[in-house]
Amino acid sequence: MPDADPARPRFWINTISRDHVRLGVAGGFTQADHGRDTRLRRLGRGDGIAFYSARTALHEGRVLQRFTAIGVVADDEPYRFETRPGVHHWRRRVDFETDVAEVPVRPLLPLLGFVDDEQRWGLPFRRGMFEVPAGDFAAVAGALRDAARLTDESAGIIGSSSG
């Protein structure tokens, strides 16, 4: 996608395992490109970012194929963070939405313009982090929010203590 008006937010999908998404949500950050800052520099404050998790964990995780979180970029530049002694990764701060629930990707495929071929729908996600049209982001964000509402309603109906 061509560079847009810098005053207008852009929208991204970051492909990260669910365990790494959960670390990011807990810490208010995202990483991409195995800790390099290359793609993170393309993000702007106020940009929307959705997270797709193909697996539950990076190497040994089970297949998941779900959108797992959404948020808004909350800083202006990547920053370095020491993840363990001598190992530094680049990150961006993200304000994550809390009233969302994971959703499977397959039912959303007909709504996603960046998916050219539903038979090979996974190809775009192999790019790691990539820009998407506002409508695609809205479809993903809406599904995550709706799933949270349905989960809350279901919890109330079955008498869960969390409802």
N, CA, C and O atoms as a DFTB+ gen file, in Angstrom:
652 C
 N C O
     1  1       0.850      -1.180       0.000
     2  2       0.000       0.000       0.000
     3  2       0.893       1.239       0.000
     4  3       1.919       1.263       0.679
     5  1       0.508       2.271      -0.758
     6  2       1.319       3.490      -0.754
     7  2       1.205       4.212       0.572
     8  3       0.237       4.050       1.315
     9  1       2.238       5.028       0.851
    10  2       2.196       5.819       2.084
    11  2       1.002       6.759       2.037
    12  3       0.732       7.395       1.018
    13  1       0.301       6.834       3.145
    14  2      -0.900       7.654       3.232
    15  2      -0.589       8.958       3.952
    16  3       0.551       9.221       4.334
    17  1      -1.616       9.758       4.128
    18  2      -1.527      11.004       4.871
    19  2      -1.018      10.696       6.279
    20  3      -1.623       9.882       6.978
    21  1       0.094      11.333       6.720
    22  2       0.649      11.018       8.037
    23  2      -0.297      11.359       9.189
    24  3      -0.142      10.828      10.288
    25  1      -1.273      12.238       8.951
    26  2      -2.226      12.588      10.010
    27  2      -3.315      11.529      10.152
    28  3      -4.057      11.534      11.134
    29  1      -3.417      10.641       9.204
    30  2      -4.445       9.613       9.198
    31  2      -3.862       8.287       9.688
    32  3      -2.781       7.893       9.250
    33  1      -4.554       7.599      10.582
    34  2      -4.000       6.323      11.043
    35  2      -3.959       5.283       9.926
    36  3      -4.774       5.291       9.002
    37  1      -3.001       4.410      10.045
    38  2      -2.874       3.263       9.151
    39  2      -3.216       2.028       9.970
    40  3      -3.377       2.105      11.188
    41  1      -3.326       0.893       9.296
    42  2      -3.776      -0.324       9.962
    43  2      -2.876      -1.483       9.567
    44  3      -2.457      -1.619       8.418
    45  1      -2.595      -2.312      10.567
    46  2      -1.597      -3.360      10.415
    47  2      -2.098      -4.673      11.001
    48  3      -2.968      -4.703      11.872
    49  1      -1.522      -5.752      10.495
    50  2      -1.665      -7.059      11.132
    51  2      -0.255      -7.536      11.430
    52  3       0.632      -7.465      10.579
    53  1      -0.059      -8.023      12.649
    54  2       1.223      -8.571      13.064
    55  2       1.002     -10.055      13.360
    56  3       0.167     -10.410      14.192
    57  1       1.744     -10.906      12.682
    58  2       1.633     -12.350      12.857
    59  2       2.612     -12.780      13.940
    60  3       3.828     -12.740      13.753
    61  1       2.056     -13.193      15.075
    62  2       2.859     -13.560      16.247
    63  2       2.167     -14.710      16.965
    64  3       0.938     -14.749      17.024
    65  1       2.927     -15.636      17.506
    66  2       2.329     -16.733      18.269
    67  2       1.534     -16.188      19.459
    68  3       1.845     -15.124      19.995
    69  1       0.500     -16.939      19.862
    70  2      -0.372     -16.458      20.936
    71  2       0.387     -16.213      22.229
    72  3       0.084     -15.251      22.935
    73  1       1.364     -17.050      22.564
    74  2       2.092     -16.806      23.810
    75  2       2.834     -15.474      23.765
    76  3       2.920     -14.789      24.784
    77  1       3.369     -15.092      22.609
    78  2       4.038     -13.802      22.486
    79  2       3.037     -12.647      22.480
    80  3       3.333     -11.570      22.997
    81  1       1.861     -12.862      21.902
    82  2       0.821     -11.827      21.964
    83  2       0.455     -11.574      23.417
    84  3       0.340     -10.424      23.842
    85  1       0.273     -12.645      24.179
    86  2      -0.105     -12.483      25.588
    87  2       0.964     -11.748      26.385
    88  3       0.637     -10.941      27.255
    89  1       2.242     -12.014      26.100
    90  2       3.320     -11.263      26.751
    91  2       3.226      -9.785      26.392
    92  3       3.413      -8.919      27.246
    93  1       2.935      -9.503      25.123
    94  2       2.811      -8.130      24.679
    95  2       1.635      -7.413      25.324
    96  3       1.760      -6.264      25.750
    97  1       0.490      -8.091      25.396
    98  2      -0.686      -7.492      26.036
    99  2      -0.368      -7.177      27.497
   100  3      -0.682      -6.090      27.983
   101  1       0.250      -8.121      28.192
   102  2       0.585      -7.912      29.607
   103  2       1.580      -6.763      29.784
   104  3       1.505      -6.028      30.768
   105  1       2.506      -6.605      28.843
   106  2       3.534      -5.580      28.973
   107  2       3.268      -4.307      28.186
   108  3       4.023      -3.342      28.305
   109  1       2.195      -4.286      27.373
   110  2       1.870      -3.101      26.594
   111  2       2.825      -2.831      25.446
   112  3       3.194      -1.681      25.211
   113  1       3.239      -3.883      24.716
   114  2       4.189      -3.705      23.618
   115  2       3.936      -4.717      22.511
   116  3       3.187      -5.679      22.685
   117  1       4.574      -4.482      21.372
   118  2       4.651      -5.475      20.317
   119  2       6.077      -5.518      19.799
   120  3       6.823      -4.545      19.907
   121  1       6.443      -6.655      19.238
   122  2       7.707      -6.857      18.543
   123  2       7.369      -7.415      17.171
   124  3       6.262      -7.906      16.949
   125  1       8.319      -7.340      16.256
   126  2       8.144      -7.909      14.921
   127  2       9.507      -8.263      14.367
   128  3      10.530      -7.811      14.881
   129  1       9.524      -9.068      13.326
   130  2      10.761      -9.417      12.625
   131  2      11.827      -9.968      13.555
   132  3      13.004      -9.631      13.422
   133  1      11.429     -10.804      14.485
   134  2      12.361     -11.436      15.419
   135  2      13.253     -10.426      16.115
   136  3      14.453     -10.640      16.291
   137  1      12.634      -9.311      16.508
   138  2      13.356      -8.333      17.312
   139  2      14.069      -7.239      16.550
   140  3      14.676      -6.372      17.179
   141  1      14.028      -7.233      15.221
   142  2      14.628      -6.133      14.454
   143  2      13.631      -4.967      14.417
   144  3      12.437      -5.157      14.650
   145  1      14.121      -3.784      14.127
   146  2      13.234      -2.615      14.125
   147  2      12.705      -2.253      12.749
   148  3      11.976      -1.270      12.619
   149  1      13.045      -3.013      11.720
   150  2      12.735      -2.667      10.340
   151  2      11.273      -2.288      10.131
   152  3      10.992      -1.150       9.753
   153  1      10.353      -3.183      10.360
   154  2       8.937      -2.901      10.109
   155  2       8.327      -2.045      11.206
   156  3       7.384      -1.294      10.955
   157  1       8.851      -2.149      12.408
   158  2       8.308      -1.342      13.503
   159  2       8.431       0.150      13.217
   160  3       7.621       0.940      13.704
   161  1       9.429       0.544      12.439
   162  2       9.609       1.960      12.098
   163  2       8.491       2.476      11.198
   164  3       8.276       3.686      11.119
   165  1       7.784       1.588      10.525
   166  2       6.691       2.000       9.633
   167  2       5.437       2.382      10.409
   168  3       4.580       3.096       9.889
   169  1       5.323       1.910      11.652
   170  2       4.140       2.204      12.462
   171  2       4.166       3.649      12.932
   172  3       5.229       4.214      13.190
   173  1       2.985       4.235      13.039
   174  2       2.868       5.590      13.566
   175  2       1.966       5.610      14.790
   176  3       1.091       4.759      14.950
   177  1       2.192       6.582      15.638
   178  2       1.316       6.755      16.809
   179  2      -0.131       6.846      16.317
   180  3      -0.430       7.583      15.378
   181  1      -1.015       6.096      16.955
   182  2      -2.423       6.106      16.584
   183  2      -2.813       5.064      15.552
   184  3      -4.000       4.880      15.283
   185  1      -1.836       4.377      14.966
   186  2      -2.156       3.312      14.011
   187  2      -2.814       2.137      14.735
   188  3      -2.460       1.817      15.869
   189  1      -3.763       1.509      14.072
   190  2      -4.385       0.308      14.611
   191  2      -3.562      -0.910      14.267
   192  3      -2.975      -0.990      13.188
   193  1      -3.518      -1.864      15.188
   194  2      -2.764      -3.095      14.949
   195  2      -3.551      -4.286      15.488
   196  3      -3.977      -4.303      16.643
   197  1      -3.730      -5.278      14.620
   198  2      -4.401      -6.521      14.994
   199  2      -3.345      -7.625      14.999
   200  3      -2.350      -7.554      14.278
   201  1      -3.577      -8.626      15.809
   202  2      -2.611      -9.715      15.941
   203  2      -3.233     -11.025      15.494
   204  3      -4.308     -11.414      15.948
   205  1      -2.527     -11.695      14.590
   206  2      -2.924     -13.012      14.099
   207  2      -1.930     -14.022      14.638
   208  3      -0.719     -13.825      14.540
   209  1      -2.440     -15.098      15.206
   210  2      -1.588     -16.155      15.758
   211  2      -1.874     -17.464      15.039
   212  3      -2.938     -18.061      15.206
   213  1      -0.917     -17.899      14.242
   214  2      -1.049     -19.174      13.543
   215  2      -0.909     -20.347      14.511
   216  3      -1.509     -21.405      14.318
   217  1      -0.099     -20.138      15.563
   218  2       0.177     -21.200      16.531
   219  2       0.060     -20.646      17.951
   220  3       0.055     -19.433      18.164
   221  1      -0.032     -21.557      18.908
   222  2      -0.103     -21.142      20.307
   223  2       1.254     -20.711      20.832
   224  3       1.331     -19.850      21.709
   225  1       2.330     -21.298      20.310
   226  2       3.693     -20.967      20.732
   227  2       4.585     -20.962      19.493
   228  3       4.248     -21.564      18.474
   229  1       5.705     -20.290      19.585
   230  2       6.560     -20.048      18.423
   231  2       6.984     -21.318      17.684
   232  3       6.765     -21.409      16.476
   233  1       7.570     -22.278      18.348
   234  2       8.107     -23.446      17.637
   235  2       7.290     -24.715      17.855
   236  3       7.009     -25.441      16.901
   237  1       6.917     -24.981      19.063
   238  2       6.263     -26.249      19.387
   239  2       4.765     -26.118      19.629
   240  3       4.120     -27.089      20.025
   241  1       4.212     -24.959      19.402
   242  2       2.802     -24.740      19.687
   243  2       1.883     -25.469      18.725
   244  3       2.268     -25.839      17.615
   245  1       0.657     -25.662      19.186
   246  2      -0.335     -26.299      18.318
   247  2      -0.915     -25.257      17.359
   248  3      -0.841     -24.056      17.619
   249  1      -1.486     -25.721      16.262
   250  2      -2.089     -24.835      15.273
   251  2      -3.268     -24.109      15.918
   252  3      -4.091     -24.732      16.589
   253  1      -3.349     -22.798      15.715
   254  2      -4.412     -21.985      16.311
   255  2      -5.229     -21.257      15.242
   256  3      -6.454     -21.372      15.232
   257  1      -4.590     -20.523      14.355
   258  2      -5.224     -19.787      13.260
   259  2      -6.342     -18.874      13.747
   260  3      -7.488     -18.993      13.314
   261  1      -5.993     -17.954      14.658
   262  2      -6.965     -17.016      15.231
   263  2      -6.388     -15.608      15.297
   264  3      -5.180     -15.408      15.420
   265  1      -7.288     -14.652      15.212
   266  2      -6.923     -13.295      15.584
   267  2      -7.008     -13.255      17.097
   268  3      -7.985     -13.726      17.679
   269  1      -5.991     -12.696      17.738
   270  2      -5.874     -12.839      19.191
   271  2      -5.879     -11.537      19.980
   272  3      -6.041     -11.573      21.200
   273  1      -5.708     -10.390      19.329
   274  2      -5.699      -9.115      20.071
   275  2      -5.759      -7.966      19.077
   276  3      -5.471      -8.130      17.891
   277  1      -6.142      -6.794      19.589
   278  2      -6.071      -5.553      18.813
   279  2      -5.645      -4.424      19.744
   280  3      -5.844      -4.477      20.957
   281  1      -5.054      -3.406      19.135
   282  2      -4.643      -2.255      19.925
   283  2      -4.299      -1.083      19.035
   284  3      -4.512      -1.105      17.823
   285  1      -3.758      -0.052      19.677
   286  2      -3.362       1.178      18.989
   287  2      -1.920       1.488      19.376
   288  3      -1.559       1.426      20.551
   289  1      -1.106       1.820      18.390
   290  2       0.289       2.184      18.638
   291  2       0.316       3.450      19.498
   292  3      -0.359       4.434      19.195
   293  1       1.108       3.410      20.574
   294  2       1.069       4.476      21.581
   295  2       2.383       5.242      21.721
   296  3       2.561       5.966      22.701
   297  1       3.306       5.102      20.770
   298  2       4.551       5.855      20.836
   299  2       4.950       6.306      19.442
   300  3       4.251       6.033      18.467
   301  1       6.083       7.001      19.355
   302  2       6.518       7.566      18.080
   303  2       7.680       6.826      17.425
   304  3       7.902       6.963      16.222
   305  1       8.413       6.053      18.198
   306  2       9.609       5.371      17.681
   307  2       9.782       4.026      18.372
   308  3       9.337       3.850      19.506
   309  1      10.428       3.070      17.696
   310  2      10.782       1.817      18.376
   311  2      11.779       2.088      19.501
   312  3      12.532       3.061      19.461
   313  1      11.770       1.222      20.493
   314  2      12.738       1.313      21.585
   315  2      13.346      -0.068      21.809
   316  3      12.721      -1.087      21.517
   317  1      14.570      -0.089      22.329
   318  2      15.256      -1.364      22.602
   319  2      14.953      -1.816      24.010
   320  3      14.834      -1.013      24.935
   321  1      14.828      -3.136      24.151
   322  2      14.518      -3.719      25.450
   323  2      15.351      -4.989      25.616
   324  3      15.427      -5.815      24.706
   325  1      15.965      -5.134      26.767
   326  2      16.756      -6.330      27.043
   327  2      15.820      -7.432      27.541
   328  3      15.291      -7.354      28.650
   329  1      15.620      -8.462      26.707
   330  2      14.708      -9.544      27.063
   331  2      15.350     -10.565      27.993
   332  3      14.663     -11.213      28.783
   333  1      16.650     -10.703      27.897
   334  2      17.457     -11.503      28.832
   335  2      18.875     -10.965      28.705
   336  3      19.175     -10.265      27.738
   337  1      19.746     -11.269      29.641
   338  2      21.087     -10.668      29.617
   339  2      21.773     -10.801      28.250
   340  3      21.968     -11.901      27.734
   341  1      22.125      -9.659      27.692
   342  2      22.835      -9.619      26.417
   343  2      21.954      -9.728      25.182
   344  3      22.469      -9.647      24.067
   345  1      20.635      -9.912      25.338
   346  2      19.728     -10.044      24.196
   347  2      18.758      -8.863      24.202
   348  3      17.975      -8.688      25.135
   349  1      18.829      -8.067      23.151
   350  2      17.980      -6.882      23.038
   351  2      17.056      -7.027      21.832
   352  3      17.467      -7.510      20.777
   353  1      15.821      -6.608      21.998
   354  2      14.853      -6.603      20.907
   355  2      14.258      -5.208      20.782
   356  3      14.239      -4.439      21.743
   357  1      13.775      -4.894      19.594
   358  2      13.079      -3.636      19.354
   359  2      11.603      -3.848      19.604
   360  3      11.049      -4.893      19.261
   361  1      10.962      -2.852      20.203
   362  2       9.545      -2.915      20.535
   363  2       8.863      -1.588      20.218
   364  3       9.508      -0.556      20.033
   365  1       7.542      -1.654      20.164
   366  2       6.689      -0.465      20.124
   367  2       5.654      -0.596      21.227
   368  3       5.162      -1.691      21.499
   369  1       5.324       0.522      21.863
   370  2       4.277       0.516      22.876
   371  2       2.916       0.427      22.186
   372  3       2.684       1.055      21.153
   373  1       2.019      -0.369      22.781
   374  2       0.672      -0.543      22.240
   375  2      -0.321      -0.469      23.388
   376  3      -0.131      -1.082      24.438
   377  1      -1.395       0.302      23.164
   378  2      -2.528       0.295      24.092
   379  2      -3.507      -0.753      23.560
   380  3      -4.168      -0.548      22.542
   381  1      -3.583      -1.873      24.266
   382  2      -4.431      -2.979      23.824
   383  2      -5.862      -2.802      24.313
   384  3      -6.098      -2.312      25.417
   385  1      -6.811      -3.206      23.478
   386  2      -8.205      -3.262      23.907
   387  2      -8.358      -4.480      24.805
   388  3      -7.798      -5.543      24.538
   389  1      -9.124      -4.305      25.869
   390  2      -9.290      -5.405      26.820
   391  2     -10.599      -6.154      26.641
   392  3     -10.708      -7.301      27.076
   393  1     -11.585      -5.547      26.020
   394  2     -12.880      -6.201      25.848
   395  2     -12.978      -6.870      24.488
   396  3     -13.845      -6.547      23.677
   397  1     -12.065      -7.813      24.256
   398  2     -12.052      -8.592      23.015
   399  2     -11.842     -10.060      23.362
   400  3     -11.372     -10.393      24.450
   401  1     -12.197     -10.929      22.424
   402  2     -11.951     -12.369      22.578
   403  2     -11.431     -12.894      21.243
   404  3     -11.771     -12.365      20.185
   405  1     -10.621     -13.919      21.298
   406  2     -10.039     -14.508      20.093
   407  2     -11.134     -14.993      19.145
   408  3     -12.207     -15.424      19.568
   409  1     -10.824     -14.907      17.838
   410  2     -11.753     -15.399      16.824
   411  2     -10.980     -16.174      15.758
   412  3      -9.855     -15.809      15.417
   413  1     -11.580     -17.237      15.234
   414  2     -10.931     -17.974      14.145
   415  2     -10.872     -17.135      12.877
   416  3     -11.773     -16.341      12.608
   417  1      -9.825     -17.311      12.110
   418  2      -9.623     -16.525      10.899
   419  2     -10.551     -16.975       9.760
   420  3     -11.027     -16.130       9.002
   421  1     -10.813     -18.250       9.623
   422  2     -11.509     -18.757       8.436
   423  2     -12.874     -18.113       8.171
   424  3     -13.158     -17.789       7.018
   425  1     -13.731     -17.910       9.176
   426  2     -15.013     -17.267       8.869
   427  2     -14.872     -15.821       8.376
   428  3     -15.792     -15.293       7.752
   429  1     -13.749     -15.187       8.646
   430  2     -13.538     -13.798       8.232
   431  2     -12.952     -13.670       6.824
   432  3     -12.945     -12.577       6.259
   433  1     -12.468     -14.759       6.258
   434  2     -11.779     -14.690       4.966
   435  2     -12.568     -13.966       3.878
   436  3     -11.980     -13.166       3.149
   437  1     -13.877     -14.210       3.733
   438  2     -14.613     -13.499       2.673
   439  2     -14.664     -11.981       2.882
   440  3     -14.940     -11.242       1.938
   441  1     -14.404     -11.514       4.092
   442  2     -14.459     -10.082       4.402
   443  2     -13.115      -9.385       4.244
   444  3     -13.050      -8.156       4.279
   445  1     -12.049     -10.146       4.073
   446  2     -10.693      -9.588       4.084
   447  2     -10.169      -9.379       2.666
   448  3      -9.860     -10.340       1.960
   449  1     -10.073      -8.126       2.261
   450  2      -9.617      -7.798       0.917
   451  2      -8.176      -8.157       0.636
   452  3      -7.807      -8.343      -0.523
   453  1      -7.340      -8.262       1.676
   454  2      -5.937      -8.603       1.441
   455  2      -5.749     -10.089       1.163
   456  3      -4.653     -10.514       0.799
   457  1      -6.802     -10.883       1.330
   458  2      -6.749     -12.310       0.995
   459  2      -7.277     -12.456      -0.428
   460  3      -8.482     -12.378      -0.668
   461  1      -6.354     -12.668      -1.372
   462  2      -6.723     -12.768      -2.785
   463  2      -7.273     -14.136      -3.157
   464  3      -8.099     -14.253      -4.062
   465  1      -6.817     -15.165      -2.463
   466  2      -7.171     -16.539      -2.809
   467  2      -7.495     -17.290      -1.521
   468  3      -6.598     -17.578      -0.728
   469  1      -8.754     -17.603      -1.312
   470  2      -9.146     -18.272      -0.071
   471  2      -8.543     -19.675       0.058
   472  3      -8.472     -20.211       1.164
   473  1      -8.110     -20.272      -1.047
   474  2      -7.435     -21.567      -0.965
   475  2      -6.033     -21.427      -0.384
   476  3      -5.514     -22.345       0.252
   477  1      -5.435     -20.271      -0.613
   478  2      -4.079     -19.987      -0.105
   479  2      -4.124     -18.783       0.826
   480  3      -3.272     -17.897       0.753
   481  1      -5.111     -18.758       1.690
   482  2      -5.367     -17.608       2.551
   483  2      -4.214     -17.297       3.501
   484  3      -4.070     -16.151       3.925
   485  1      -3.397     -18.277       3.844
   486  2      -2.331     -18.064       4.817
   487  2      -1.120     -17.321       4.281
   488  3      -0.293     -16.853       5.064
   489  1      -0.997     -17.202       2.973
   490  2       0.194     -16.571       2.397
   491  2       0.438     -15.150       2.903
   492  3       1.576     -14.847       3.264
   493  1      -0.556     -14.260       2.953
   494  2      -0.254     -12.901       3.424
   495  2       0.321     -12.860       4.840
   496  3       1.141     -11.997       5.154
   497  1      -0.104     -13.779       5.680
   498  2       0.359     -13.778       7.066
   499  2       1.824     -14.163       7.202
   500  3       2.450     -13.874       8.221
   501  1       2.367     -14.807       6.193
   502  2       3.777     -15.193       6.240
   503  2       4.703     -13.996       6.162
   504  3       5.896     -14.117       6.442
   505  1       4.171     -12.838       5.786
   506  2       4.987     -11.623       5.719
   507  2       5.314     -11.087       7.097
   508  3       6.126     -10.170       7.222
   509  1       4.704     -11.634       8.132
   510  2       4.944     -11.119       9.478
   511  2       4.021      -9.965       9.773
   512  3       2.839     -10.168      10.051
   513  1       4.539      -8.766       9.716
   514  2       3.712      -7.585       9.938
   515  2       3.495      -6.897       8.600
   516  3       4.439      -6.667       7.845
   517  1       2.218      -6.566       8.310
   518  2       1.899      -5.951       7.033
   519  2       0.710      -5.013       7.176
   520  3      -0.124      -5.168       8.068
   521  1       0.652      -4.040       6.277
   522  2      -0.422      -3.055       6.291
   523  2      -1.658      -3.618       5.607
   524  3      -1.559      -4.367       4.636
   525  1      -2.831      -3.247       6.129
   526  2      -4.104      -3.679       5.561
   527  2      -5.028      -2.469       5.411
   528  3      -4.846      -1.456       6.087
   529  1      -6.012      -2.577       4.528
   530  2      -6.990      -1.488       4.395
   531  2      -7.808      -1.314       5.674
   532  3      -7.971      -2.248       6.459
   533  1      -8.314      -0.104       5.863
   534  2      -9.119       0.207       7.048
   535  2     -10.311      -0.730       7.185
   536  3     -10.639      -1.142       8.298
   537  1     -10.963      -1.074       6.085
   538  2     -12.119      -1.975       6.143
   539  2     -11.765      -3.362       6.637
   540  3     -12.544      -3.976       7.366
   541  1     -10.609      -3.864       6.254
   542  2     -10.167      -5.174       6.732
   543  2      -9.911      -5.135       8.230
   544  3     -10.301      -6.043       8.965
   545  1      -9.247      -4.066       8.674
   546  2      -8.991      -3.925      10.104
   547  2     -10.306      -3.833      10.867
   548  3     -10.455      -4.448      11.923
   549  1     -11.256      -3.072      10.341
   550  2     -12.558      -2.917      11.001
   551  2     -13.276      -4.259      11.116
   552  3     -13.919      -4.530      12.129
   553  1     -13.172      -5.100      10.087
   554  2     -13.816      -6.420      10.134
   555  2     -13.200      -7.282      11.238
   556  3     -13.920      -7.948      11.983
   557  1     -11.888      -7.269      11.341
   558  2     -11.208      -8.049      12.376
   559  2     -11.534      -7.500      13.765
   560  3     -11.870      -8.261      14.672
   561  1     -11.437      -6.189      13.928
   562  2     -11.710      -5.572      15.229
   563  2     -13.154      -5.827      15.650
   564  3     -13.419      -6.138      16.812
   565  1     -14.077      -5.696      14.719
   566  2     -15.482      -5.946      15.031
   567  2     -15.720      -7.375      15.472
   568  3     -16.475      -7.618      16.413
   569  1     -15.084      -8.320      14.803
   570  2     -15.242      -9.732      15.171
   571  2     -14.689      -9.999      16.572
   572  3     -15.311     -10.723      17.350
   573  1     -13.529      -9.425      16.903
   574  2     -12.943      -9.607      18.231
   575  2     -13.838      -9.012      19.324
   576  3     -14.019      -9.606      20.387
   577  1     -14.387      -7.840      19.043
   578  2     -15.283      -7.193      20.025
   579  2     -16.583      -7.965      20.175
   580  3     -17.066      -8.170      21.288
   581  1     -17.152      -8.396      19.041
   582  2     -18.393      -9.176      19.090
   583  2     -18.191     -10.481      19.849
   584  3     -19.057     -10.895      20.620
   585  1     -17.060     -11.121      19.636
   586  2     -16.782     -12.388      20.328
   587  2     -16.733     -12.187      21.838
   588  3     -17.185     -13.047      22.594
   589  1     -16.189     -11.058      22.279
   590  2     -16.143     -10.776      23.719
   591  2     -17.547     -10.576      24.261
   592  3     -17.871     -11.062      25.344
   593  1     -18.388      -9.857      23.509
   594  2     -19.764      -9.647      23.964
   595  2     -20.522     -10.963      24.030
   596  3     -21.266     -11.205      24.981
   597  1     -20.341     -11.809      23.034
   598  2     -21.025     -13.111      23.027
   599  2     -20.546     -13.980      24.184
   600  3     -21.337     -14.682      24.813
   601  1     -19.252     -13.929      24.458
   602  2     -18.696     -14.689      25.575
   603  2     -19.286     -14.198      26.889
   604  3     -19.662     -15.006      27.738
   605  1     -19.371     -12.880      27.069
   606  2     -19.955     -12.315      28.291
   607  2     -21.409     -12.719      28.446
   608  3     -21.840     -13.098      29.536
   609  1     -22.176     -12.640      27.345
   610  2     -23.588     -13.014      27.396
   611  2     -23.745     -14.496      27.722
   612  3     -24.599     -14.877      28.522
   613  1     -22.914     -15.327      27.095
   614  2     -22.990     -16.776      27.351
   615  2     -22.642     -17.086      28.796
   616  3     -23.262     -17.951      29.414
   617  1     -21.650     -16.384      29.338
   618  2     -21.256     -16.618      30.719
   619  2     -22.424     -16.304      31.648
   620  3     -22.649     -17.017      32.627
   621  1     -23.160     -15.251      31.350
   622  2     -24.311     -14.889      32.174
   623  2     -25.427     -15.912      32.070
   624  3     -26.095     -16.217      33.058
   625  1     -25.626     -16.439      30.875
   626  2     -26.709     -17.403      30.650
   627  2     -26.444     -18.721      31.373
   628  3     -27.365     -19.316      31.934
   629  1     -25.202     -19.176      31.365
   630  2     -24.919     -20.468      31.993
   631  2     -24.579     -20.330      33.467
   632  3     -24.236     -21.311      34.126
   633  1     -24.674     -19.133      33.973
   634  2     -24.494     -18.942      35.407
   635  2     -23.056     -18.892      35.863
   636  3     -22.767     -19.190      37.022
   637  1     -22.149     -18.522      34.981
   638  2     -20.747     -18.413      35.368
   639  2     -20.550     -17.306      36.378
   640  3     -21.223     -16.277      36.321
   641  1     -19.641     -17.510      37.293
   642  2     -19.353     -16.487      38.312
   643  2     -18.689     -15.273      37.702
   644  3     -18.636     -14.223      38.342
   645  1     -18.173     -15.381      36.472
   646  2     -17.524     -14.228      35.826
   647  2     -18.538     -13.359      35.116
   648  3     -18.167     -12.293      34.625
   649  1     -19.796     -13.754      35.033
   650  2     -20.792     -13.012      34.281
   651  2     -21.421     -12.025      35.051
   652  3     -22.291     -11.312      34.551
